[in-house]
């Protein structure tokens, strides 16, 4: 279940990275909280 959510989360990040110029900061914060090496 976590792998599926992680995949969807990654796709969500990629799509927003190109559409929202302010999303990079949010992505970095989330990534730091998760502690993931995605």
PQR file of N, CA, C, O and H, with PARSE charges and radii, in Angstrom:
ATOM      1  N   UNK A   1       0.834  -1.199   0.000 -0.4000 1.5000
ATOM      2  CA  UNK A   1       0.000   0.000   0.000 -0.0000 2.0000
ATOM      3  C   UNK A   1       0.872   1.254   0.000  0.5500 1.7000
ATOM      4  O   UNK A   1       0.595   2.217  -0.715 -0.5500 1.4000
ATOM      5  N   UNK A   2       1.943   1.226   0.823 -0.4000 1.5000
ATOM      6  CA  UNK A   2       2.821   2.388   0.901 -0.0000 2.0000
ATOM      7  C   UNK A   2       3.537   2.620  -0.428  0.5500 1.7000
ATOM      8  O   UNK A   2       3.747   3.763  -0.835 -0.5500 1.4000
ATOM      9  H   UNK A   2       2.168   0.443   1.403  0.4000 1.0000
ATOM     10  N   UNK A   3       3.913   1.525  -1.106 -0.4000 1.5000
ATOM     11  CA  UNK A   3       4.595   1.667  -2.392 -0.0000 2.0000
ATOM     12  C   UNK A   3       3.689   2.333  -3.419  0.5500 1.7000
ATOM     13  O   UNK A   3       4.134   3.170  -4.203 -0.5500 1.4000
ATOM     14  H   UNK A   3       3.743   0.596  -0.776  0.4000 1.0000
ATOM     15  N   UNK A   4       2.414   1.952  -3.406 -0.4000 1.5000
ATOM     16  CA  UNK A   4       1.455   2.531  -4.342 -0.0000 2.0000
ATOM     17  C   UNK A   4       1.281   4.021  -4.060  0.5500 1.7000
ATOM     18  O   UNK A   4       1.285   4.844  -4.975 -0.5500 1.4000
ATOM     19  H   UNK A   4       2.052   1.272  -2.768  0.4000 1.0000
ATOM     20  N   UNK A   5       1.130   4.350  -2.787 -0.4000 1.5000
ATOM     21  CA  UNK A   5       0.974   5.757  -2.411 -0.0000 2.0000
ATOM     22  C   UNK A   5       2.235   6.545  -2.742  0.5500 1.7000
ATOM     23  O   UNK A   5       2.163   7.700  -3.160 -0.5500 1.4000
ATOM     24  H   UNK A   5       1.127   3.682  -2.043  0.4000 1.0000
ATOM     25  N   UNK A   6       3.370   5.923  -2.556 -0.4000 1.5000
ATOM     26  CA  UNK A   6       4.644   6.583  -2.837 -0.0000 2.0000
ATOM     27  C   UNK A   6       4.775   6.871  -4.333  0.5500 1.7000
ATOM     28  O   UNK A   6       5.263   7.932  -4.723 -0.5500 1.4000
ATOM     29  H   UNK A   6       3.428   4.985  -2.216  0.4000 1.0000
ATOM     30  N   UNK A   7       4.343   5.934  -5.162 -0.4000 1.5000
ATOM     31  CA  UNK A   7       4.398   6.115  -6.609 -0.0000 2.0000
ATOM     32  C   UNK A   7       3.480   7.250  -7.040  0.5500 1.7000
ATOM     33  O   UNK A   7       3.867   8.106  -7.836 -0.5500 1.4000
ATOM     34  H   UNK A   7       3.946   5.073  -4.845  0.4000 1.0000
ATOM     35  N   UNK A   8       2.253   7.249  -6.506 -0.4000 1.5000
ATOM     36  CA  UNK A   8       1.299   8.300  -6.838 -0.0000 2.0000
ATOM     37  C   UNK A   8       1.811   9.655  -6.378  0.5500 1.7000
ATOM     38  O   UNK A   8       1.642  10.662  -7.065 -0.5500 1.4000
ATOM     39  H   UNK A   8       1.938   6.553  -5.860  0.4000 1.0000
ATOM     40  N   UNK A   9       2.441   9.670  -5.206 -0.4000 1.5000
ATOM     41  CA  UNK A   9       2.988  10.909  -4.656 -0.0000 2.0000
ATOM     42  C   UNK A   9       4.098  11.449  -5.547  0.5500 1.7000
ATOM     43  O   UNK A   9       4.206  12.657  -5.757 -0.5500 1.4000
ATOM     44  H   UNK A   9       2.579   8.853  -4.648  0.4000 1.0000
ATOM     45  N   UNK A  10       4.916  10.552  -6.065 -0.4000 1.5000
ATOM     46  CA  UNK A  10       6.013  10.955  -6.939 -0.0000 2.0000
ATOM     47  C   UNK A  10       5.469  11.551  -8.235  0.5500 1.7000
ATOM     48  O   UNK A  10       5.951  12.584  -8.700 -0.5500 1.4000
ATOM     49  H   UNK A  10       4.828   9.570  -5.894  0.4000 1.0000
ATOM     50  N   UNK A  11       4.459  10.894  -8.817 -0.4000 1.5000
ATOM     51  CA  UNK A  11       3.823  11.394 -10.036 -0.0000 2.0000
ATOM     52  C   UNK A  11       3.205  12.764  -9.775  0.5500 1.7000
ATOM     53  O   UNK A  11       3.300  13.672 -10.601 -0.5500 1.4000
ATOM     54  H   UNK A  11       4.067  10.056  -8.439  0.4000 1.0000
ATOM     55  N   UNK A  12       2.570  12.898  -8.608 -0.4000 1.5000
ATOM     56  CA  UNK A  12       1.949  14.169  -8.220 -0.0000 2.0000
ATOM     57  C   UNK A  12       3.004  15.266  -8.128  0.5500 1.7000
ATOM     58  O   UNK A  12       2.782  16.387  -8.585 -0.5500 1.4000
ATOM     59  H   UNK A  12       2.493  12.161  -7.937  0.4000 1.0000
ATOM     60  N   UNK A  13       4.137  14.946  -7.544 -0.4000 1.5000
ATOM     61  CA  UNK A  13       5.232  15.910  -7.420 -0.0000 2.0000
ATOM     62  C   UNK A  13       5.747  16.348  -8.782  0.5500 1.7000
ATOM     63  O   UNK A  13       5.945  17.538  -9.028 -0.5500 1.4000
ATOM     64  H   UNK A  13       4.318  14.035  -7.172  0.4000 1.0000
ATOM     65  N   UNK A  14       5.962  15.381  -9.663 -0.4000 1.5000
ATOM     66  CA  UNK A  14       6.486  15.679 -10.994 -0.0000 2.0000
ATOM     67  C   UNK A  14       5.540  16.590 -11.765  0.5500 1.7000
ATOM     68  O   UNK A  14       5.976  17.560 -12.385 -0.5500 1.4000
ATOM     69  H   UNK A  14       5.801  14.414  -9.464  0.4000 1.0000
ATOM     70  N   UNK A  15       4.242  16.281 -11.728 -0.4000 1.5000
ATOM     71  CA  UNK A  15       3.267  17.072 -12.471 -0.0000 2.0000
ATOM     72  C   UNK A  15       3.205  18.503 -11.949  0.5500 1.7000
ATOM     73  O   UNK A  15       3.089  19.448 -12.729 -0.5500 1.4000
ATOM     74  H   UNK A  15       3.888  15.493 -11.224  0.4000 1.0000
ATOM     75  N   UNK A  16       3.281  18.661 -10.627 -0.4000 1.5000
ATOM     76  CA  UNK A  16       3.192  19.993 -10.044 -0.0000 2.0000
ATOM     77  C   UNK A  16       4.500  20.773 -10.171  0.5500 1.7000
ATOM     78  O   UNK A  16       4.500  22.004 -10.168 -0.5500 1.4000
ATOM     79  H   UNK A  16       3.375  17.894  -9.993  0.4000 1.0000
ATOM     80  N   UNK A  17       5.589  20.062 -10.280 -0.4000 1.5000
ATOM     81  CA  UNK A  17       6.888  20.721 -10.416 -0.0000 2.0000
ATOM     82  C   UNK A  17       6.936  21.571 -11.687  0.5500 1.7000
ATOM     83  O   UNK A  17       7.605  22.603 -11.731 -0.5500 1.4000
ATOM     84  H   UNK A  17       5.590  19.062 -10.283  0.4000 1.0000
ATOM     85  N   UNK A  18       6.219  21.123 -12.715 -0.4000 1.5000
ATOM     86  CA  UNK A  18       6.217  21.835 -13.990 -0.0000 2.0000
ATOM     87  C   UNK A  18       5.080  22.843 -14.104  0.5500 1.7000
ATOM     88  O   UNK A  18       5.095  23.691 -14.997 -0.5500 1.4000
ATOM     89  H   UNK A  18       5.675  20.285 -12.680  0.4000 1.0000
ATOM     90  N   UNK A  19       4.091  22.762 -13.208 -0.4000 1.5000
ATOM     91  CA  UNK A  19       2.929  23.643 -13.324 -0.0000 2.0000
ATOM     92  C   UNK A  19       2.899  24.724 -12.256  0.5500 1.7000
ATOM     93  O   UNK A  19       2.263  25.761 -12.442 -0.5500 1.4000
ATOM     94  H   UNK A  19       4.079  22.073 -12.483  0.4000 1.0000
ATOM     95  N   UNK A  20       3.582  24.494 -11.138 -0.4000 1.5000
ATOM     96  CA  UNK A  20       3.564  25.458 -10.034 -0.0000 2.0000
ATOM     97  C   UNK A  20       4.989  25.891  -9.686  0.5500 1.7000
ATOM     98  O   UNK A  20       5.761  25.090  -9.158 -0.5500 1.4000
ATOM     99  H   UNK A  20       4.099  23.651 -10.987  0.4000 1.0000
ATOM    100  N   UNK A  21       5.347  27.142  -9.972 -0.4000 1.5000
ATOM    101  CA  UNK A  21       6.704  27.629  -9.720 -0.0000 2.0000
ATOM    102  C   UNK A  21       7.068  27.663  -8.243  0.5500 1.7000
ATOM    103  O   UNK A  21       8.249  27.701  -7.895 -0.5500 1.4000
ATOM    104  H   UNK A  21       4.719  27.792 -10.400  0.4000 1.0000
ATOM    105  N   UNK A  22       6.063  27.650  -7.371 -0.4000 1.5000
ATOM    106  CA  UNK A  22       6.319  27.690  -5.931 -0.0000 2.0000
ATOM    107  C   UNK A  22       6.312  26.300  -5.321  0.5500 1.7000
ATOM    108  O   UNK A  22       6.491  26.152  -4.112 -0.5500 1.4000
ATOM    109  H   UNK A  22       5.105  27.619  -7.653  0.4000 1.0000
ATOM    110  N   UNK A  23       6.108  25.285  -6.140 -0.4000 1.5000
ATOM    111  CA  UNK A  23       5.946  23.926  -5.622 -0.0000 2.0000
ATOM    112  C   UNK A  23       7.273  23.302  -5.194  0.5500 1.7000
ATOM    113  O   UNK A  23       7.297  22.385  -4.373 -0.5500 1.4000
ATOM    114  H   UNK A  23       5.962  25.405  -7.122  0.4000 1.0000
ATOM    115  N   UNK A  24       8.369  23.801  -5.750 -0.4000 1.5000
ATOM    116  CA  UNK A  24       9.678  23.225  -5.432 -0.0000 2.0000
ATOM    117  C   UNK A  24       9.981  23.327  -3.939  0.5500 1.7000
ATOM    118  O   UNK A  24      10.479  22.377  -3.336 -0.5500 1.4000
ATOM    119  H   UNK A  24       8.349  24.546  -6.417  0.4000 1.0000
ATOM    120  N   UNK A  25       9.679  24.482  -3.345 -0.4000 1.5000
ATOM    121  CA  UNK A  25       9.909  24.668  -1.909 -0.0000 2.0000
ATOM    122  C   UNK A  25       9.063  23.688  -1.108  0.5500 1.7000
ATOM    123  O   UNK A  25       9.545  23.083  -0.151 -0.5500 1.4000
ATOM    124  H   UNK A  25       9.274  25.254  -3.835  0.4000 1.0000
ATOM    125  N   UNK A  26       7.796  23.533  -1.502 -0.4000 1.5000
ATOM    126  CA  UNK A  26       6.895  22.605  -0.819 -0.0000 2.0000
ATOM    127  C   UNK A  26       7.408  21.172  -0.945  0.5500 1.7000
ATOM    128  O   UNK A  26       7.384  20.410   0.022 -0.5500 1.4000
ATOM    129  H   UNK A  26       7.405  24.025  -2.279  0.4000 1.0000
ATOM    130  N   UNK A  27       7.868  20.812  -2.138 -0.4000 1.5000
ATOM    131  CA  UNK A  27       8.371  19.465  -2.382 -0.0000 2.0000
ATOM    132  C   UNK A  27       9.585  19.167  -1.505  0.5500 1.7000
ATOM    133  O   UNK A  27       9.704  18.074  -0.951 -0.5500 1.4000
ATOM    134  H   UNK A  27       7.887  21.431  -2.923  0.4000 1.0000
ATOM    135  N   UNK A  28      10.474  20.132  -1.385 -0.4000 1.5000
ATOM    136  CA  UNK A  28      11.672  19.952  -0.555 -0.0000 2.0000
ATOM    137  C   UNK A  28      11.285  19.747   0.906  0.5500 1.7000
ATOM    138  O   UNK A  28      11.864  18.906   1.593 -0.5500 1.4000
ATOM    139  H   UNK A  28      10.377  21.020  -1.835  0.4000 1.0000
ATOM    140  N   UNK A  29      10.305  20.519   1.378 -0.4000 1.5000
ATOM    141  CA  UNK A  29       9.854  20.389   2.766 -0.0000 2.0000
ATOM    142  C   UNK A  29       9.235  19.020   3.014  0.5500 1.7000
ATOM    143  O   UNK A  29       9.540  18.375   4.017 -0.5500 1.4000
ATOM    144  H   UNK A  29       9.835  21.202   0.820  0.4000 1.0000
ATOM    145  N   UNK A  30       8.376  18.575   2.117 -0.4000 1.5000
ATOM    146  CA  UNK A  30       7.728  17.268   2.252 -0.0000 2.0000
ATOM    147  C   UNK A  30       8.774  16.160   2.198  0.5500 1.7000
ATOM    148  O   UNK A  30       8.730  15.215   2.986 -0.5500 1.4000
ATOM    149  H   UNK A  30       8.129  19.099   1.302  0.4000 1.0000
ATOM    150  N   UNK A  31       9.706  16.282   1.270 -0.4000 1.5000
ATOM    151  CA  UNK A  31      10.735  15.263   1.099 -0.0000 2.0000
ATOM    152  C   UNK A  31      11.604  15.162   2.355  0.5500 1.7000
ATOM    153  O   UNK A  31      12.020  14.071   2.745 -0.5500 1.4000
ATOM    154  H   UNK A  31       9.741  17.050   0.630  0.4000 1.0000
ATOM    155  N   UNK A  32      11.869  16.292   2.972 -0.4000 1.5000
ATOM    156  CA  UNK A  32      12.675  16.305   4.190 -0.0000 2.0000
ATOM    157  C   UNK A  32      11.919  15.644   5.341  0.5500 1.7000
ATOM    158  O   UNK A  32      12.508  14.938   6.159 -0.5500 1.4000
ATOM    159  H   UNK A  32      11.531  17.178   2.655  0.4000 1.0000
ATOM    160  N   UNK A  33      10.609  15.881   5.392 -0.4000 1.5000
ATOM    161  CA  UNK A  33       9.798  15.305   6.466 -0.0000 2.0000
ATOM    162  C   UNK A  33       9.687  13.792   6.313  0.5500 1.7000
ATOM    163  O   UNK A  33       9.736  13.052   7.295 -0.5500 1.4000
ATOM    164  H   UNK A  33      10.130  16.454   4.727  0.4000 1.0000
ATOM    165  N   UNK A  34       9.536  13.346   5.076 -0.4000 1.5000
ATOM    166  CA  UNK A  34       9.412  11.909   4.822 -0.0000 2.0000
ATOM    167  C   UNK A  34      10.762  11.220   5.031  0.5500 1.7000
ATOM    168  O   UNK A  34      10.823  10.075   5.479 -0.5500 1.4000
ATOM    169  H   UNK A  34       9.496  13.948   4.278  0.4000 1.0000
ATOM    170  N   UNK A  35      11.832  11.927   4.704 -0.4000 1.5000
ATOM    171  CA  UNK A  35      13.160  11.352   4.839 -0.0000 2.0000
ATOM    172  C   UNK A  35      13.425  10.349   3.734  0.5500 1.7000
ATOM    173  O   UNK A  35      14.194   9.404   3.906 -0.5500 1.4000
ATOM    174  H   UNK A  35      11.782  12.858   4.341  0.4000 1.0000
ATOM    175  N   UNK A  36      12.781  10.565   2.598 -0.4000 1.5000
ATOM    176  CA  UNK A  36      12.902   9.631   1.486 -0.0000 2.0000
ATOM    177  C   UNK A  36      14.005  10.065   0.534  0.5500 1.7000
ATOM    178  O   UNK A  36      14.363  11.241   0.479 -0.5500 1.4000
ATOM    179  H   UNK A  36      12.156  11.333   2.457  0.4000 1.0000
ATOM    180  N   UNK A  37      14.543   9.108  -0.216 -0.4000 1.5000
ATOM    181  CA  UNK A  37      15.586   9.416  -1.189 -0.0000 2.0000
ATOM    182  C   UNK A  37      15.027   9.348  -2.598  0.5500 1.7000
ATOM    183  O   UNK A  37      15.737   8.982  -3.535 -0.5500 1.4000
ATOM    184  H   UNK A  37      14.253   8.152  -0.172  0.4000 1.0000
ATOM    185  N   UNK A  38      13.774   9.693  -2.750 -0.4000 1.5000
ATOM    186  CA  UNK A  38      13.103   9.639  -4.056 -0.0000 2.0000
ATOM    187  C   UNK A  38      13.739  10.672  -4.982  0.5500 1.7000
ATOM    188  O   UNK A  38      13.330  10.801  -6.136 -0.5500 1.4000
ATOM    189  H   UNK A  38      13.197   9.989  -1.989  0.4000 1.0000
TER
END
